[in-house]
């Protein structure tokens, strides 16, 4: 006799059908019995299935939640459009779902219950009265639940419980008081696009397997190249798994451009290469050099000014030094929006130097690339059109759900030549369509996720003007925060002047340090505050923030707290005051214990929707 999880018996037979006499009838009676008799129903169902002595396998220590009831199906349509039959997931397994025989009803009911869980989570994420996270330390979570993988399958009831438990302890990145350095809230159109992408479950490597998605990537990348300033959107590009991989792609292509033989013969066949980037640049430049066999010692860090911008004269000096040593400069990676200071390197001056010494110019605009959408702020990337390649992460400033990162390359065909392996079993040359749409051979990956659709759909929903308004509001709020704290007691700006991006960097100074002389001892005590204060706020109040350290070339640095002062559309100037109040509230009582200060980089996000809903008095203050 088939087991409850075998998936071969029809479920929820329609009235008057031949299936009414099938084993599915027994299952239906089991579910009725379970509803009205509780534990007796379990035994009755086990008897009907023939394994009365077999205990139900469970994989979690927590008690399972109750399954929701639905009326019986009364139609002949597939998939049916009526309300679903009552489903007791305690006796169902994944093998009862499609493509199981007659699994449509169970599948639709199960997925609707999953969607209900997700929608409840989404709505709760935007509720200011809830905490951003129910924080537990790793050992606490490991002890509280059984997360281990078992040999025997869990029931669908337990699977739904797993979903609820996972979201219970997840960070609510859409929460109005979630401030972190990467995620930027939860866009509903982007979320819908991500669900659609998962349902399609296809690969981006050929047109025939992902026709619409491949065309959308072509259209979207061309539009992004137009915004960079390349005539007619010429060039090439690809969506990759994050900005670090996009930066590595740029390094890979730059090396191939200078020494094509490296593809077959390796690093031993070419001279010692060196790359240049600022001391405030992202760590992915060094990581890419390590991965490609170039070596981290071959990445030369260029000094920055007090605002975190690369100093062009130091770049040229270091290039000449490297050439005198017999090294070959092959890449300069400029940054448009550094992680901590939000600085924009002087791209025009850097482009002049790269042209003079025939070096590939890459712009890491993972963080600041979104400003190209704003007519008011895109001047900060003046000179980007002279770059050979650009990294741009829409999942940051533009609020597209993770992950969505694009590498844009000015020279068409170069990426294909660099990466293609002519795998004829995948990329046949006798297909009856334009083979340039088979993008898989120019990528490092064979299996590549569809990342473009959420950006494309959000762009259609907002338009360029919607993204522009959102980004302009972000920078407006950054300036508002700067103006409110620059002369506020107990706060010191890390550097003078208005923020270049949405990063607002400051120290909170506890009372005990406010009259202390500015010396090494004071700085040493300042260094100790952030991690403790972050932990206190994470465990006891609603906002969440994350920390990092900004080092200079001497190895000295200061600990920085990153605040993302909005999940996109729920932030305004009142929340600026809310968080400044919390800094003072939690910093002052701990002063006698830790005597520490706070360095904050505040990432501010908002949207056009928030512009429309601002309190008029508050909006006036923000101007």
Secondary structure per residue as TSV (DSSP state, phi and psi in degrees):
chain	resnum	aa	ss	phi	psi
A	1	X	-	360.0	139.7
A	2	X	-	-66.5	149.0
A	3	X	-	-84.0	165.5
A	4	X	T	-58.5	-28.3
A	5	X	T	-99.3	11.4
A	6	X	S	-71.3	-31.7
A	7	X	-	80.2	11.0
A	8	X	-	-102.6	-11.2
A	9	X	S	-91.8	141.5
A	10	X	-	-68.2	150.6
A	11	X	-	-122.4	139.2
A	12	X	S	65.1	50.3
A	13	X	-	-58.0	141.7
A	14	X	-	-74.4	153.1
A	15	X	T	-63.6	132.9
A	16	X	T	82.1	-0.5
A	17	X	S	-86.2	162.4
A	18	X	G	-65.8	-23.6
A	19	X	G	-71.9	-4.8
A	20	X	G	-65.6	-22.7
A	21	X	G	-97.2	3.5
A	22	X	S	-80.6	173.4
A	23	X	H	-59.5	-16.9
A	24	X	H	-62.0	-27.8
A	25	X	H	-62.9	-41.1
A	26	X	H	-59.8	-41.6
A	27	X	H	-65.3	-40.8
A	28	X	H	-60.3	-43.3
A	29	X	H	-65.2	-34.7
A	30	X	H	-58.8	-43.1
A	31	X	H	-68.5	-38.1
A	32	X	H	-62.9	-44.7
A	33	X	H	-61.6	-39.7
A	34	X	H	-63.5	-38.0
A	35	X	H	-66.7	-42.6
A	36	X	H	-95.1	-18.9
A	37	X	H	-121.6	0.4
A	38	X	T	61.7	-120.7
A	39	X	H	-62.7	-32.9
A	40	X	H	-62.3	-35.2
A	41	X	H	-61.3	-37.2
A	42	X	H	-58.7	-47.2
A	43	X	H	-66.3	-41.5
A	44	X	H	-61.3	-44.2
A	45	X	H	-64.3	-40.4
A	46	X	H	-62.4	-39.6
A	47	X	H	-63.7	-43.0
A	48	X	H	-64.7	-30.1
A	49	X	H	-89.4	-11.8
A	50	X	T	90.9	10.4
A	51	X	-	-133.8	66.6
A	52	X	T	-65.1	-27.5
A	53	X	T	-89.3	-6.9
A	54	X	-	-81.2	120.4
A	55	X	-	-74.3	153.9
A	56	X	-	-74.1	128.6
A	57	X	-	-75.3	134.4
A	58	X	-	-127.6	145.7
A	59	X	-	-118.6	5.9
A	60	X	-	-132.9	149.2
A	61	X	S	-81.4	-23.7
A	62	X	S	-76.6	151.3
A	63	X	-	-69.4	137.3
A	64	X	-	-69.2	151.8
A	65	X	-	-81.9	160.5
A	66	X	-	-76.3	141.2
A	67	X	-	-77.1	146.7
A	68	X	-	-84.7	146.3
A	69	X	-	-95.8	145.6
A	70	X	-	-136.8	146.7
A	71	X	-	-61.9	162.1
A	72	X	-	-75.0	152.0
A	73	X	-	-74.2	138.9
A	74	X	-	-128.9	13.0
A	75	X	-	-117.5	168.8
A	76	X	-	-103.9	1.3
A	77	X	-	-75.8	147.9
A	78	X	S	-131.3	118.8
A	79	X	S	-71.5	148.7
A	80	X	-	-71.5	152.8
A	81	X	-	-108.8	1.8
A	82	X	S	-90.1	177.1
A	83	X	-	-65.4	147.3
A	84	X	-	-85.5	156.1
A	85	X	-	-64.8	154.6
A	86	X	-	-62.7	129.8
A	87	X	-	-122.5	126.5
A	88	X	-	-106.7	104.3
A	89	X	G	-73.3	-8.2
A	90	X	G	-65.3	-18.5
A	91	X	G	-117.8	13.5
A	92	X	-	-117.1	149.0
A	93	X	-	-128.6	177.3
A	94	X	G	-60.7	-25.2
A	95	X	G	-72.9	-8.1
A	96	X	G	-89.3	-6.0
A	97	X	S	-91.5	165.3
A	98	X	T	-53.9	139.4
A	99	X	T	-90.6	25.6
A	100	X	S	-59.1	148.5
A	101	X	T	-58.6	127.9
A	102	X	T	57.5	34.4
A	103	X	-	-92.2	7.0
A	104	X	H	-62.3	-47.0
A	105	X	H	-64.8	-47.6
A	106	X	H	-60.9	-42.0
A	107	X	H	-63.4	-47.2
A	108	X	H	-64.6	-39.4
A	109	X	H	-64.8	-44.9
A	110	X	H	-62.1	-48.0
A	111	X	H	-66.6	-34.3
A	112	X	H	-65.6	-36.1
A	113	X	H	-68.1	-37.9
A	114	X	H	-62.7	-44.7
A	115	X	H	-61.9	-38.6
A	116	X	H	-59.1	-42.7
A	117	X	H	-61.4	-44.3
A	118	X	H	-66.2	-41.8
A	119	X	H	-66.6	-38.3
A	120	X	H	-61.6	-40.1
A	121	X	H	-65.4	-43.4
A	122	X	H	-61.5	-47.8
A	123	X	H	-62.2	-42.2
A	124	X	H	-66.3	-31.1
A	125	X	H	-61.7	-28.6
A	126	X	T	-95.4	7.3
A	127	X	-	-90.4	112.1
A	128	X	T	-64.8	-19.9
A	129	X	T	-77.9	-10.1
A	130	X	S	-96.1	160.7
A	131	X	-	-78.1	152.0
A	132	X	S	-65.7	-35.6
A	133	X	-	-152.8	141.3
A	134	X	-	-88.3	84.9
A	135	X	-	-77.1	131.5
A	136	X	-	-131.7	145.7
A	137	X	-	-71.6	155.2
A	138	X	H	-51.3	-44.7
A	139	X	H	-65.0	-31.0
A	140	X	H	-68.0	-44.9
A	141	X	H	-66.8	-38.5
A	142	X	H	-64.2	-34.1
A	143	X	H	-81.3	-29.3
A	144	X	H	-77.0	-31.4
A	145	X	S	-130.3	154.1
A	146	X	-	-92.4	104.4
A	147	X	-	-97.9	0.6
A	148	X	-	-71.8	156.1
A	149	X	-	-91.0	135.4
A	150	X	-	-113.3	164.8
A	151	X	S	-74.4	-35.0
A	152	X	S	-93.8	146.0
A	153	X	-	-72.5	148.6
A	154	X	-	-87.3	158.2
A	155	X	-	-74.8	164.5
A	156	X	H	-65.5	-29.2
A	157	X	H	-59.8	-43.9
A	158	X	H	-70.4	-32.9
A	159	X	H	-64.0	-42.5
A	160	X	H	-64.1	-37.0
A	161	X	H	-64.2	-39.6
A	162	X	H	-58.6	-40.8
A	163	X	H	-63.2	-45.4
A	164	X	H	-64.2	-43.0
A	165	X	H	-64.2	-42.1
A	166	X	H	-60.3	-45.5
A	167	X	H	-72.9	-27.4
A	168	X	H	-59.1	-38.1
A	169	X	T	-103.9	8.2
A	170	X	S	-79.6	155.3
A	171	X	-	-77.1	132.4
A	172	X	-	-85.9	88.9
A	173	X	T	-70.4	-13.1
A	174	X	T	-91.8	0.3
A	175	X	S	-67.1	139.6
A	176	X	T	-58.9	-20.8
A	177	X	T	-112.5	24.7
A	178	X	B	-93.2	117.1
A	179	X	-	-126.3	104.6
A	180	X	-	-143.0	169.5
A	181	X	S	-85.9	0.5
A	182	X	S	-128.5	-67.8
A	183	X	-	-65.3	146.9
A	184	X	-	-129.5	49.3
A	185	X	-	87.8	-167.8
A	186	X	-	-133.5	105.6
A	187	X	-	-84.7	128.9
A	188	X	H	-68.7	-36.9
A	189	X	H	-69.2	-39.9
A	190	X	H	-63.7	-37.9
A	191	X	H	-63.9	-45.2
A	192	X	H	-59.9	-40.9
A	193	X	H	-64.7	-38.0
A	194	X	H	-66.6	-39.3
A	195	X	H	-62.4	-43.3
A	196	X	H	-62.9	-42.4
A	197	X	H	-59.8	-42.2
A	198	X	H	-67.1	-36.6
A	199	X	H	-66.9	-38.2
A	200	X	H	-68.4	-37.4
A	201	X	-	47.5	58.7
A	202	X	-	-124.2	178.2
A	203	X	-	-116.0	143.5
A	204	X	T	-88.4	18.2
A	205	X	T	-87.1	-21.5
A	206	X	-	-141.3	157.3
A	207	X	T	-63.9	-39.5
A	208	X	T	-66.4	-23.9
A	209	X	T	-96.1	-17.6
A	210	X	S	-146.8	61.2
A	211	X	H	-58.0	-50.1
A	212	X	H	-69.5	-44.2
A	213	X	H	-63.3	-38.7
A	214	X	H	-63.9	-41.9
A	215	X	H	-66.1	-39.0
A	216	X	H	-65.5	-36.8
A	217	X	H	-64.4	-42.3
A	218	X	H	-59.6	-47.9
A	219	X	H	-65.7	-43.8
A	220	X	H	-69.8	-43.0
A	221	X	H	-64.5	-38.2
A	222	X	H	-62.5	-41.7
A	223	X	H	-64.2	-41.1
A	224	X	H	-65.1	-37.6
A	225	X	H	-67.3	-35.8
A	226	X	H	-59.9	-40.9
A	227	X	H	-70.9	-27.5
A	228	X	H	-65.8	-33.5
A	229	X	T	116.7	10.8
A	230	X	-	-83.0	127.7
A	231	X	G	-53.5	126.0
A	232	X	G	65.6	13.0
A	233	X	G	69.1	27.4
A	234	X	-	-64.8	160.2
A	235	X	S	117.6	-152.0
A	236	X	E	-146.1	-179.3
A	237	X	E	170.2	175.0
A	238	X	E	-163.1	150.9
A	239	X	E	-90.8	132.6
A	240	X	E	-126.5	170.3
A	241	X	S	-78.2	57.7
A	242	X	S	111.4	163.0
A	243	X	H	-64.5	-31.1
A	244	X	H	-63.4	-41.0
A	245	X	H	-71.8	-36.8
A	246	X	H	-61.0	-42.9
A	247	X	H	-64.8	-36.8
A	248	X	H	-67.9	-38.8
A	249	X	H	-54.8	-45.8
A	250	X	H	-60.8	-42.6
A	251	X	H	-65.4	-40.5
A	252	X	H	-62.2	-45.5
A	253	X	H	-70.9	-38.9
A	254	X	H	-61.1	-42.5
A	255	X	H	-63.2	-43.3
A	256	X	H	-64.9	-38.6
A	257	X	H	-59.3	-41.0
A	258	X	H	-81.4	-38.7
A	259	X	-	-134.6	82.6
A	260	X	T	-59.5	-26.6
A	261	X	T	-67.1	-15.3
A	262	X	H	-63.7	-24.5
A	263	X	H	-62.5	-40.5
A	264	X	H	-95.2	-36.8
A	265	X	H	-101.8	-14.7
A	266	X	-	84.0	-178.6
A	267	X	G	-66.5	-24.7
A	268	X	G	-65.9	-18.8
A	269	X	G	-92.2	-0.9
A	270	X	S	-128.8	163.7
A	271	X	-	-67.6	172.1
A	272	X	-	-68.2	119.0
A	273	X	E	-94.9	149.9
A	274	X	E	-135.9	144.8
A	275	X	E	-118.9	159.1
A	276	X	E	-129.9	137.5
A	277	X	E	-154.9	166.0
A	278	X	E	-78.8	159.6
A	279	X	T	-66.7	-15.2
A	280	X	T	-101.0	8.0
A	281	X	S	-73.4	170.8
A	282	X	-	-74.0	146.1
A	283	X	T	-62.6	-16.9
A	284	X	H	-64.5	-21.2
A	285	X	H	-65.5	-46.2
A	286	X	H	-68.4	-37.9
A	287	X	H	-64.1	-39.1
A	288	X	H	-63.5	-40.4
A	289	X	H	-63.2	-38.0
A	290	X	H	-66.3	-43.8
A	291	X	H	-67.2	-32.6
A	292	X	T	-89.9	2.9
A	293	X	T	80.6	9.3
A	294	X	S	-79.9	-35.4
A	295	X	-	96.3	140.5
A	296	X	G	-67.8	-26.9
A	297	X	G	-67.8	-16.1
A	298	X	G	-90.7	5.4
A	299	X	E	-102.4	112.3
A	300	X	E	-96.9	123.2
A	301	X	E	-87.4	130.6
A	302	X	E	-100.3	139.8
A	303	X	-	-65.6	152.8
A	304	X	B	-117.5	158.7
A	305	X	-	-80.4	-175.2
A	306	X	T	-65.9	-17.7
A	307	X	T	-94.4	1.0
A	308	X	S	90.6	12.6
A	309	X	-	-93.2	141.7
A	310	X	B	-59.7	139.8
A	311	X	-	-93.2	110.7
A	312	X	H	-57.6	-38.4
A	313	X	H	-63.1	-36.5
A	314	X	H	-70.0	-34.0
A	315	X	H	-61.6	-48.5
A	316	X	H	-64.8	-38.8
A	317	X	H	-60.6	-43.8
A	318	X	H	-71.6	-31.0
A	319	X	H	-63.7	-45.9
A	320	X	H	-64.1	-39.4
A	321	X	H	-61.6	-43.3
A	322	X	H	-64.4	-40.4
A	323	X	H	-66.4	-37.3
A	324	X	H	-64.5	-28.1
A	325	X	T	-84.3	-1.4
A	326	X	T	90.6	5.6
A	327	X	-	-81.8	160.4
A	328	X	E	-114.3	106.9
A	329	X	E	-67.7	126.5
A	330	X	E	-124.8	-14.1
A	331	X	E	-152.0	136.7
A	332	X	E	-119.6	121.9
A	333	X	E	-105.3	103.4
A	334	X	E	-86.8	157.8
A	335	X	E	-118.5	130.0
A	336	X	B	-110.3	89.1
A	337	X	S	99.4	82.4
A	338	X	-	-71.3	157.9
A	339	X	T	-62.0	-42.6
A	340	X	T	-94.8	-55.8
A	341	X	T	-84.3	-16.9
A	342	X	-	68.8	32.9
A	343	X	-	-84.3	150.2
A	344	X	B	-114.3	115.7
A	345	X	-	-62.9	151.1
A	346	X	-	-72.5	91.3
A	347	X	H	-67.4	-34.4
A	348	X	H	-65.2	-46.3
A	349	X	H	-64.9	-39.0
A	350	X	H	-66.9	-39.2
A	351	X	H	-62.5	-38.7
A	352	X	H	-61.2	-42.8
A	353	X	H	-66.7	-43.0
A	354	X	H	-63.1	-39.8
A	355	X	H	-65.4	-39.8
A	356	X	H	-63.2	-39.7
A	357	X	H	-106.1	10.5
A	358	X	T	55.2	54.3
A	359	X	-	-116.2	140.7
A	360	X	E	-64.3	129.6
A	361	X	E	-105.9	119.4
A	362	X	E	-112.5	141.0
A	363	X	E	-115.5	117.0
A	364	X	E	-85.5	92.9
A	365	X	E	-104.8	29.7
A	366	X	T	-53.0	-43.5
A	367	X	T	-91.5	-42.0
A	368	X	T	-96.7	-4.7
A	369	X	G	-60.5	-29.0
A	370	X	G	-60.4	-22.5
A	371	X	G	-66.4	-14.2
A	372	X	G	-64.4	-17.7
A	373	X	G	-78.4	-12.4
A	374	X	-	-108.5	120.9
A	375	X	T	-65.5	-25.9
A	376	X	T	-77.9	-31.6
A	377	X	T	-117.4	-5.1
A	378	X	G	-68.5	-14.3
A	379	X	G	-60.2	-22.7
A	380	X	G	-65.6	-17.4
A	381	X	G	-106.5	21.3
A	382	X	T	-55.4	129.6
A	383	X	T	103.1	-11.1
A	384	X	G	-63.9	-26.9
A	385	X	G	-66.6	-15.0
A	386	X	G	-91.1	-3.0
A	387	X	-	-72.7	154.3
A	388	X	S	-83.9	-25.6
A	389	X	E	-153.9	154.4
A	390	X	E	-141.2	134.0
A	391	X	E	-98.6	135.5
A	392	X	E	-143.7	120.2
A	393	X	-	-106.5	96.9
A	394	X	T	-62.9	-17.6
A	395	X	T	-76.4	-0.5
A	396	X	T	-100.9	-94.2
A	397	X	T	-62.5	-28.3
A	398	X	T	-91.5	-7.5
A	399	X	-	76.7	18.0
A	400	X	-	-72.5	138.8
A	401	X	-	-56.4	145.4
A	402	X	S	-61.4	142.8
A	403	X	-	-107.7	151.5
A	404	X	-	-157.7	97.7
A	405	X	E	-133.1	135.8
A	406	X	E	-119.5	138.5
A	407	X	E	-105.4	127.9
A	408	X	E	-112.1	132.2
A	409	X	E	-123.9	132.0
A	410	X	S	-73.0	-34.8
A	411	X	S	-91.2	116.4
A	412	X	T	-70.8	138.2
A	413	X	T	90.3	-16.4
A	414	X	H	-68.7	-41.5
A	415	X	H	-62.7	-39.5
A	416	X	H	-62.9	-46.9
A	417	X	H	-63.0	-36.4
A	418	X	H	-68.0	-40.0
A	419	X	H	-110.2	-16.5
A	420	X	-	-68.1	144.3
A	421	X	-	-123.4	4.5
A	422	X	-	54.2	46.0
A	423	X	-	-74.1	98.0
A	424	X	T	-67.6	-21.6
A	425	X	T	-74.5	-12.4
A	426	X	T	-115.8	-43.5
A	427	X	S	-109.7	70.1
A	428	X	-	-66.2	144.4
A	429	X	T	-93.4	-1.9
A	430	X	T	-105.8	21.2
A	431	X	-	-72.6	155.9
A	432	X	S	-99.2	41.8
A	433	X	S	-150.0	170.9
A	434	X	-	-63.4	113.5
A	435	X	G	-71.0	-9.7
A	436	X	G	-66.5	-16.1
A	437	X	G	-83.8	-4.6
A	438	X	-	-86.6	94.4
A	439	X	G	-86.6	-7.9
A	440	X	G	-63.7	-31.7
A	441	X	G	-77.9	-13.3
A	442	X	G	-93.6	-4.2
A	443	X	S	-99.0	155.9
A	444	X	S	-72.6	-30.3
A	445	X	-	-86.2	152.8
A	446	X	S	-95.0	-53.3
A	447	X	S	-82.1	116.7
A	448	X	-	-129.4	126.9
A	449	X	-	-69.0	150.4
A	450	X	-	-79.9	99.8
A	451	X	-	-101.0	-14.7
A	452	X	H	-77.7	-30.1
A	453	X	H	-63.6	-38.3
A	454	X	H	-67.0	-37.2
A	455	X	H	-67.3	-46.1
A	456	X	H	-60.2	-45.5
A	457	X	H	-68.5	-39.4
A	458	X	H	-64.8	-38.1
A	459	X	H	-64.3	-40.2
A	460	X	H	-64.7	-38.0
A	461	X	H	-73.4	-39.1
A	462	X	H	-93.4	-33.7
A	463	X	H	73.7	164.0
A	464	X	H	-61.0	-34.4
A	465	X	H	-67.2	-31.6
A	466	X	H	-68.1	-43.8
A	467	X	H	-62.5	-40.1
A	468	X	H	-60.6	-46.8
A	469	X	H	-62.7	-39.4
A	470	X	H	-62.4	-46.1
A	471	X	H	-70.9	-40.1
A	472	X	H	-60.3	-39.7
A	473	X	H	-65.9	-37.2
A	474	X	H	-57.1	-49.4
A	475	X	H	-72.5	-29.6
A	476	X	H	-62.3	-42.5
A	477	X	H	-69.3	-33.8
A	478	X	H	-62.5	-43.6
A	479	X	H	-66.9	-36.8
A	480	X	H	-59.7	-46.8
A	481	X	H	-62.4	-44.5
A	482	X	H	-56.7	-46.0
A	483	X	H	-65.4	-29.4
A	484	X	H	-80.5	-25.8
A	485	X	H	-109.9	-11.3
A	486	X	T	-62.5	-30.3
A	487	X	T	-117.2	18.1
A	488	X	-	-83.6	136.6
A	489	X	T	-61.8	134.5
A	490	X	T	89.4	5.1
A	491	X	E	-128.5	142.2
A	492	X	E	-132.6	135.4
A	493	X	E	-76.1	142.4
A	494	X	S	-68.1	-37.0
A	495	X	S	-143.7	158.9
A	496	X	S	-80.1	152.3
A	497	X	S	101.9	160.3
A	498	X	-	-64.7	149.9
A	499	X	-	-65.2	145.1
A	500	X	S	-80.5	-30.2
A	501	X	S	-129.6	-150.6
A	502	X	S	-89.7	6.5
A	503	X	-	-82.9	116.5
A	504	X	E	-114.8	110.8
A	505	X	E	-103.4	123.3
A	506	X	E	-151.4	162.7
A	507	X	E	-107.7	138.3
A	508	X	E	-93.5	126.9
A	509	X	-	-107.2	113.5
A	510	X	-	-62.0	157.1
A	511	X	G	-52.6	-37.8
A	512	X	G	-67.4	-18.8
A	513	X	G	-104.5	-3.0
A	514	X	T	-71.7	-27.5
A	515	X	T	-102.6	4.5
A	516	X	S	-79.0	143.3
A	517	X	-	-64.3	141.9
A	518	X	S	-76.9	95.0
A	519	X	S	-142.5	-172.4
A	520	X	H	-64.2	-36.8
A	521	X	H	-63.7	-43.7
A	522	X	H	-62.5	-44.2
A	523	X	H	-64.0	-37.9
A	524	X	H	-62.1	-39.1
A	525	X	H	-72.2	-31.8
A	526	X	H	-64.5	-32.4
A	527	X	T	-65.9	-18.3
A	528	X	T	-93.9	-4.9
A	529	X	H	-80.5	-41.3
A	530	X	H	-62.9	-45.6
A	531	X	H	-65.7	-37.4
A	532	X	H	-69.6	-45.3
A	533	X	H	-63.9	-39.6
A	534	X	H	-59.9	-43.8
A	535	X	H	-64.7	-41.0
A	536	X	H	-61.5	-49.3
A	537	X	H	-67.2	-34.8
A	538	X	H	-66.5	-36.9
A	539	X	H	-89.0	-23.8
A	540	X	H	-116.9	-20.1
A	541	X	S	-128.1	-177.3
A	542	X	S	-83.2	-34.7
A	543	X	-	-70.5	157.0
A	544	X	B	-130.9	140.4
A	545	X	-	-140.3	167.5
A	546	X	E	-135.2	159.6
A	547	X	E	-118.5	159.4
A	548	X	E	-157.8	167.8
A	549	X	E	-121.2	133.1
A	550	X	E	-101.4	115.0
A	551	X	E	-101.1	154.3
A	552	X	-	-105.3	-174.7
A	553	X	T	-68.4	-15.3
A	554	X	T	-84.6	-7.9
A	555	X	S	93.0	-5.9
A	556	X	-	-83.2	151.8
A	557	X	E	-160.6	177.2
A	558	X	E	-130.4	144.2
A	559	X	E	-77.3	132.4
A	560	X	E	-121.0	133.6
A	561	X	E	-96.8	126.9
A	562	X	E	-94.0	123.7
A	563	X	E	-117.2	129.3
A	564	X	E	-98.6	95.2
A	565	X	-	-77.5	49.5
A	566	X	-	162.2	133.0
A	567	X	S	-74.5	99.2
A	568	X	G	28.3	-78.4
A	569	X	G	-103.6	14.8
A	570	X	G	-120.0	13.6
A	571	X	-	-111.6	144.2
A	572	X	-	-155.4	-174.1
A	573	X	H	-64.9	-24.1
A	574	X	H	-63.0	-34.6
A	575	X	H	-71.9	-25.2
A	576	X	H	-58.7	-48.7
A	577	X	H	-66.1	-36.8
A	578	X	H	-57.7	-44.4
A	579	X	H	-78.5	-33.1
A	580	X	H	-63.8	-37.0
A	581	X	H	-63.3	-41.2
A	582	X	H	-66.0	-38.5
A	583	X	H	-58.6	-47.4
A	584	X	H	-66.6	-40.6
A	585	X	H	-60.8	-46.1
A	586	X	H	-89.6	-20.2
A	587	X	H	-76.9	-40.7
A	588	X	H	-68.1	-47.9
A	589	X	H	-61.7	-28.7
A	590	X	T	-87.5	-0.1
A	591	X	H	-57.2	-41.5
A	592	X	H	-70.2	-19.1
A	593	X	H	-96.8	-38.9
A	594	X	H	-119.4	-21.7
A	595	X	-	44.5	55.6
A	596	X	-	-122.7	162.4
A	597	X	-	-115.4	174.7
A	598	X	E	-124.5	129.6
A	599	X	E	-109.1	122.5
A	600	X	E	-121.2	135.1
A	601	X	E	-108.4	117.8
A	602	X	E	-104.5	116.4
A	603	X	E	-92.0	121.9
A	604	X	-	-112.5	126.8
A	605	X	-	-127.6	146.8
A	606	X	-	-157.7	-176.8
A	607	X	-	-144.1	174.1
A	608	X	H	-61.5	-36.2
A	609	X	H	-59.8	-40.0
A	610	X	H	-69.0	-34.6
A	611	X	H	-57.4	-38.9
A	612	X	H	-74.5	-25.7
A	613	X	H	-103.0	1.3
A	614	X	S	-61.9	141.9
A	615	X	-	-60.3	129.2
A	616	X	H	-54.6	-42.0
A	617	X	H	-64.4	-41.4
A	618	X	H	-67.7	-39.1
A	619	X	H	-63.8	-36.1
A	620	X	H	-64.3	-41.0
A	621	X	H	-63.5	-34.4
A	622	X	H	-74.1	-18.0
A	623	X	-	-75.5	360.0
